[in-house]
Amino acid sequence: MTTVEPRTEFSGSSKEDQACAKLFWQSLTLHPPIESRLVSGDVHQRLPKAGPGKQLPNYAHTKTDDDPKLDQFLSRAHGEMMYEESIKLTQKAIQRQETLYTFKQQKEERKKKEAISQSVRRPVPEEDSYDNGEEESEIAAAMLEMDKFDEKLAEKGEIDMD
């Protein structure tokens, strides 16, 4: 028996043995189920054709006469929708400006408080009390981080730095 790529040859065997071996290997080969085949004689794959004249006309796609009152009504309704949309956008823009103004005021107040706190001399902490040096450095780092955030917003045009 010699092996050639995907096939196996039974050289030196009788024709009857070759036929039995061929039948055996074919019985072991799995065929795909009928449902997965593209075409099958066992399954009816097409629906029956509709006879002529059995279909009702489709009125959804037929052109209707334009009614001027209907056109006026639809144009008025569209205008009102556009007006309401513009009012909503305007209100959102106003709210955004108010928020930005509030942020600006809070930033100015924060800077004033920071300037005051830096100008006031604090008493030297006693050795027994909590070390305020760490707390002050944390506060200064947080303030610096907030200022960087405000600068990024100003670069993007989301807040006025004036």
C-alpha positions as CSV (number, residue, x, y, z in Angstrom):
1,M,0.0,0.0,0.0
2,T,1.5,3.4,-1.0
3,T,0.2,6.8,-0.1
4,V,0.0,9.5,-2.7
5,E,-1.0,13.0,-1.4
6,P,-4.7,12.8,-0.5
7,R,-5.4,9.3,-1.9
8,T,-4.5,5.8,-0.8
9,E,-3.9,3.1,-3.3
10,F,-4.3,-0.6,-2.7
11,S,-1.7,-2.0,-5.1
12,G,-1.4,-5.7,-5.2
13,S,-5.0,-6.2,-3.8
14,S,-7.8,-7.9,-5.6
15,K,-10.5,-5.8,-7.2
16,E,-13.0,-7.2,-4.7
17,D,-10.9,-6.0,-1.7
18,Q,-10.4,-2.6,-3.4
19,A,-14.2,-2.3,-3.8
20,C,-14.8,-3.2,-0.2
21,A,-12.2,-0.7,1.1
22,K,-13.7,2.0,-1.1
23,L,-17.2,1.3,0.2
24,F,-15.9,1.3,3.8
25,W,-14.1,4.7,3.4
26,Q,-17.1,6.2,1.8
27,S,-19.4,5.1,4.6
28,L,-17.1,6.9,7.1
29,T,-17.1,10.1,5.2
30,L,-19.7,12.4,6.8
31,H,-22.0,14.3,4.5
32,P,-23.5,17.6,5.5
33,P,-27.1,17.6,6.7
34,I,-29.8,18.3,4.1
35,E,-30.6,21.7,5.6
36,S,-27.1,23.0,5.0
37,R,-27.0,22.1,1.3
38,L,-27.7,24.8,-1.2
39,V,-29.9,22.7,-3.4
40,S,-31.8,19.7,-2.3
41,G,-34.4,17.6,-4.1
42,D,-36.1,16.8,-0.8
43,V,-36.9,20.3,0.3
44,H,-39.3,22.6,-1.5
45,Q,-37.3,25.8,-1.7
46,R,-39.6,28.0,-3.6
47,L,-42.9,29.5,-2.8
48,P,-45.6,29.0,-5.4
49,K,-46.0,31.9,-7.8
50,A,-48.8,34.3,-7.5
51,G,-51.3,34.1,-10.3
52,P,-51.9,37.1,-12.5
53,G,-54.4,39.6,-11.1
54,K,-54.5,38.2,-7.6
55,Q,-52.5,41.1,-6.1
56,L,-54.3,44.2,-5.0
57,P,-53.0,47.6,-6.1
58,N,-50.7,49.4,-3.7
59,Y,-52.1,52.8,-2.9
60,A,-49.2,53.8,-0.7
61,H,-47.1,54.6,-3.7
62,T,-49.6,56.2,-6.0
63,K,-49.4,59.9,-6.5
64,T,-52.2,62.0,-5.0
65,D,-53.3,65.4,-6.0
66,D,-51.7,68.2,-4.0
67,D,-54.1,69.9,-1.7
68,P,-53.1,73.6,-1.1
69,K,-54.6,73.5,2.4
70,L,-52.6,70.4,3.3
71,D,-49.4,72.0,1.9
72,Q,-50.1,75.2,4.0
73,F,-50.7,73.1,7.1
74,L,-47.6,71.0,6.7
75,S,-45.4,74.0,6.0
76,R,-46.8,75.8,9.1
77,A,-46.2,72.7,11.2
78,H,-42.7,72.4,9.9
79,G,-42.1,76.1,10.7
80,E,-43.3,75.7,14.2
81,M,-41.1,72.7,14.8
82,M,-38.1,74.6,13.5
83,Y,-39.0,77.6,15.8
84,E,-39.3,75.3,18.9
85,E,-36.0,73.7,18.0
86,S,-34.3,77.1,17.8
87,I,-35.8,78.1,21.1
88,K,-34.4,75.0,22.8
89,L,-30.9,75.6,21.3
90,T,-31.0,79.2,22.4
91,Q,-31.9,78.2,25.9
92,K,-29.1,75.7,26.0
93,A,-26.6,78.3,24.8
94,I,-27.8,80.8,27.4
95,Q,-27.5,78.1,30.1
96,R,-24.0,77.3,28.9
97,Q,-22.9,81.0,29.0
98,E,-24.3,81.3,32.6
99,T,-22.4,78.2,33.7
100,L,-19.2,79.5,32.1
101,Y,-19.7,82.9,33.9
102,T,-20.2,81.1,37.2
103,F,-17.0,79.1,36.7
104,K,-15.2,82.3,36.0
105,Q,-16.5,83.9,39.2
106,Q,-15.6,80.9,41.2
107,K,-12.1,80.9,39.8
108,E,-11.6,84.5,40.7
109,E,-12.9,84.0,44.2
110,R,-10.6,81.0,44.6
111,K,-7.6,83.0,43.4
112,K,-8.4,85.8,45.9
113,K,-8.7,83.4,48.7
114,E,-5.4,81.8,47.7
115,A,-3.7,85.2,47.6
116,I,-5.1,86.0,51.0
117,S,-4.1,82.7,52.5
118,Q,-0.6,83.0,51.1
119,S,-0.2,86.6,52.5
120,V,-1.3,85.6,56.0
121,R,1.4,84.2,58.1
122,R,0.5,81.1,59.9
123,P,1.9,80.2,63.3
124,V,4.6,77.7,63.4
125,P,3.0,74.3,64.2
126,E,3.9,72.6,67.4
127,E,5.6,69.3,67.2
128,D,2.7,67.6,68.9
129,S,0.1,68.9,66.3
130,Y,-0.6,67.5,62.8
131,D,2.0,68.5,60.2
132,N,0.2,71.2,58.1
133,G,3.0,71.3,55.6
134,E,1.7,68.2,53.8
135,E,-1.8,69.5,53.8
136,E,-0.7,72.9,52.3
137,S,1.3,71.2,49.6
138,E,-1.7,69.0,48.7
139,I,-3.9,72.1,48.6
140,A,-1.4,73.9,46.4
141,A,-1.1,70.9,44.1
142,A,-4.9,70.7,43.8
143,M,-5.1,74.5,43.0
144,L,-2.4,74.1,40.4
145,E,-4.3,71.2,38.8
146,M,-7.5,73.2,38.7
147,D,-5.7,76.1,37.1
148,K,-4.3,73.8,34.4
149,F,-7.8,72.4,33.8
150,D,-9.1,76.0,33.4
151,E,-6.3,76.7,30.9
152,K,-7.2,73.7,28.9
153,L,-10.8,74.8,28.8
154,A,-9.8,78.2,27.7
155,E,-7.6,76.7,24.9
156,K,-10.6,74.8,23.6
157,G,-12.8,77.9,23.7
158,E,-15.1,76.6,26.3
159,I,-14.4,79.2,28.9
160,D,-13.4,82.9,28.8
161,M,-10.2,83.6,30.8
162,D,-10.8,87.4,30.8
